[in-house]
Amino acid sequence: MASTSARTLRLLSLLQTHRFWPGAELAGRLEVSERTLRRDVDRLRELGYPVRSSRGLEGGYQLGSGGALPPLVVDEEEAIAIVVALGQTASLTAGSLGDATLSALSKVVQVLPPRLRRRAETLRAASAQATFREGPEVAASTLGALAQAIRDTERVRFGYTSRGGEAPGERRGRHVEPHHLVAVWQRWYLLAFDVERADWRSFRLDRMGEVTGTKGRFRPREVPGGDPVEHVRSRMSRRERGEPTVVTVEGEVAAVQKEIGRWASVGDAGVGRCRVEITQTPMWTVLTLGAMERDFVVQSAPDEVREALVRWGRRFAEVSERGPGGAGGDVS
């Protein structure tokens, strides 16, 4: 059996990585009796951690909001900075790094007192951000609450405003099983199974009201088609997607997919060539194409994208011709 101090830290770690633990399961993970577990929980409470408990056959423990931060050397202002930075990073990042960012955000938001959480949101809203994607703001608390609910397979409720400005179901709120957070085309979406409509739905996070957990658990379902990103894309209207940029790229599908797959759709276009479709802002489209370092031909594109390609191409050519210090020569 681990020492009392080590076991207490292990208990705190488990509570912070899983919102609700049945008592027997938690005791088993710690390799202690349920009586010892209760004493360890009381010790955490004495340290200021608001550990909630429920009795009965399905009784267990969960760490509530408002506790002190874990035993890290940070003060309140540093805690706020962590939330702000994680929220901004999550709004820009996709893939495994984005998942890790959301997981970290959910843990920090879970133990941050409400007063500090409000201060963090206020600071974040007042901060200017230089982003490549021009999407709407999403609250860190919304990302954190949804990431936490997905991790814990907990049903949630939230108010939702539709594209036209109406708020269907606002009075009772949407009741869903959250499955995936998807960043696509300048926006964050929640892919969820709508309990009342008995069907899959995609919800924009910037149109959500407060997200509230129901404490009701669900068994994860298989996403139609198996790919959450493609499912969200397929359900979006043409108006939401916008006009894509379509290019033919020199290279094998697997290689090109590895380079820019999360920013574009890549398909086979014949021997040694790919058809790449990008639906992003003009700047992001230019950066995506430039990052490949491959020859490509534009088949179709919005005027704004064509103008951006010409403008950026001319700009880099001029810089190369001027060289260091404004004189002609090579750029080192």
N, C-alpha and C positions, 0 to 999 in steps of 0.2 A: 504494500500500500504506500502511496506517495505521502510525503510529509503534509501536515495540515496546510501550510502556506502554499506549497506547490499545487495541492488539490484545490484550494480555493481559487487560485488563478486559472486552473483548468476549468473549473465550474463557470467562472466568469466568461472565459473564452467560448464555452459551449452555449451559454445563454445569449451571447452576442452574435453568434452565427446561426442560430435557429430560434425563431421567435417563440415557439411553444414546445416544451419538452414534457412528455408524460413522466411522472415521478419514477416509475420502475425503469424506464428506458434511460433516464438521466443517471440514476443510481448505478445501473449496469455499466454505463460508459465510464463512470468514475471508479467502478469496482469497490463500491461501499454499500452499506445497508441504507435503506430509506430513512432510518432514524439518524444516521450520520449525515445523510444528505440534508435533512431538515436543519441540523445544527450548522452545516456549512452555509446554507441559505440565510440563516439568522445572522451569521457572521458578515455576510455581504451586506445585509440590511444595516447592520451597525456601522459599516463603512460608508453608507450613504447611497447604496444602489437599490432602487425601488423594485425588488423582485416580487412579482405577484404570484399568488398560489391559488389553486382551485382544488376542492376536495371531490371525493367520489371515485367511481371506477375509471373515469376519464380525467382524473385530476392530474395536475402537473404544475410547471413553473414557466414563467416568462419574465423577461426584463422589460419594465415599463419605461416610458419617456420621463425625462426630468432628473435622471441620476447624474452623478459626477462622471467625468470622462474616465476611461481606464487609466491605470497607473502609468501614464506617459508624462514626460516633463513638458507639459503645455499649460498655458494659462487660458483664460476665457477668450481673450482677443485672438490667440493662436487657434483656438477651437473654431471660432467664427471663420478665420481665414481658411481653415481646412475645408469647411462646408462650401464656401464660396468657390475655392479653387476646384474642388471635385465637381461641383455643379457646372462650372464652365467647361471643364475637361470632358465631362460626359456629354455635353451638348455638341462637342466637336468630334467625338471619337466613336468609331464603330469596331466591330470585330471583337476579338478576345480581350484587347485592352479596354474597350468600352464596357464589356461585361464586368471586368475586374474593377473598373472605376465605379460602376453602379453598385457593385457589391460593397465596396468600401464606403460609398456614400450612404447606403442603407444602414450600415453599422454605426456610423458617426451620428446620423440624424436620429437613430433610435435612442441614443443615450444623451442627446443634447437637450438641456432644459428648454421649455417653450419660449422663455424670454430671449435666450440666446439664439434660438432658431429664427425668431422674428427679426432680430437684429441682423442676422446673416442674410436673410431674404431682402431686407431693406438695403443693406450695403450692396448686395449683388445687383439689385435693380438699378441702383444709382451708378454702377460702374460701367464705363465704356469698354466695349470689347471689339477687338479687331479680328473678325472671323472671315474665313473664305466662303462660308455659307450664310446666306442672308435669311435665315429662318426666324420664326417668332420665338420669343422668350418662353422658357419652361421653368417653373419653380423647382429648385433643388428638392424641396420637401415632397413634391409630386413624384419626381424620379425616385427618390428614396423610398417613399411609401409603396410604390408599385414594384420596385425591385425586391423589396422585402416580402411583399405578398406573393410574388412569383416564386421566390426562394422557398417560402413556407407553404406553398399550395393553399393559400387562404382566399376565399371569395371576398370581393370588395364591392362597395357601392360608391357612386359619385354622380354629381349632376353633370349634364353634358349639353352644350349648345351646338346646334347643327350649323351647317354651312350657311343656311339662309338667315340665321340669327334667332330662329325659334329655339325653344328648349324642350323638346319632347321628353317626357319622363322626368322632368326636373323636379316635380313635386315628390315623387318617390325615389328618384335617382335610378341610374343603371345598376343592375346587379349582375356581375360577371365573374367568370373564372379567368384570371389573368395568366397568360402563358409566355408571352415574349414582348420585350421592348425592342422596337425596330426603328433605326434611323435611316430614312430614305427620302431623297429629294428635298433637302432643307428642313425636314420636319421630323419630330419624334412621334411614333405611333405605338399604341398598345394593341397587340393582337390578343383577343380574348374570346371566350365562348360565352355568349349572352344567355344567361340562365332563363330569362323570361321569354326570349324569342327562340330559344333552342337552336341557335345557329352561331357561326363564327362572325365576329365583327372587328373592324379596325377603328380605333378612336384616336383622334389627335390630342396630344397631351395639353396643348395650349388652349383647348376648348373645354377642358375638364374643370369641374369644381373640386371641392375638397374630397380627397380619397379617404374612405373610412373602411377599416377592416371589419368583417362580420364574425370572425372567429370560427366560421364554417369552413371545413377543409374539403378538398376535392381531389379526385384522382386525375392526374394529367392526361389529356387526350392527345391523340395523334393529329398533328396539323395537316390539313388537306394538302396533298402534294409533297409533304415532308419538309418544305423550305419556307420558314416564316417570312423572309424578305420577299420572295417571289409571290407568296400568297397576298401580302399587303399590296405589292405593286399591281397584281392582277385585279384587285378590287377597287383600285383608285380610278376615278373618272379621268377622261382625257383632259378636262379642265385642270384637275389637280396635277396631272403628270406634266402637262405642258408639251411643247413640240420637242422631240428628241433630236440630238445630233447623231447622224449615222455616218460612220467612216469604215473604210476597208483598210485593215492593218496587215502589214507583213509579219508573219509569225504563226507558230502553231497555237491552237486553241488553248491547250493546257498552260503554255508559258504566258500567254497574254492574260488568261484568266487569273493566274497567280499574281500578276503585276497589278491589275486594276479591277479585279472581279467584284470587289465590294462597292466600287463606284460606278460600274457599268454592266450591261448585259453583253456577253461575248458568245458568238456563235460561229460555226464553220462557214467559210466562204470559198472553199476550194483548196487545192493543194497549197499548203504553206501560207494561207491567208485566213483572216478572221473578219467577221462582221461585228463591229462594236457599236452599241447604242448607248448614248449617254444623255441623261436628263438631269442636268444640273445648271447652276448659274453660269453665265458666260466665262467668268474668271476661273471657276472650278473646272469647267470643261477644258479650257486651255491648259491648266495645270495638269489635269489627268492625261491629256494627249502628250504633253511635253515630258511627263515623267516616264513614259514608256521607252523613249529613245529608240523608236522604230519608225520606219517610213509608213505613211498613211495617206489616203486620199479621201477627202470629204465628199460623201455622196449627197447628203442633204443636211441642212442646219438652219436654225433661226438666223435672221439677219444680224442680231446682236452677237451671236457666236462668231459668224464670219468676220464681222468688224473687229471683234476682239482678237481673233487669230492674226489678222493683217496688222493691227496696231501693235501687238506684242512682238510679232515677227520683225516689224520695222524697227521697233525700239531696241531689240537685242542686236540686230544687224548694225545699227548706228553705234551702239556701245562698243561692239567688236572692232569697228573701223576706227574709232577714236583712240582706243587703247588707254593705258594708264595716263592720268594727268591731262587727258583731252587731246593728246597727240596721236598720230597714227601709229599702228603697231599691234602686236599680239597682246591679248589679255592673259596675264599669268594667273 
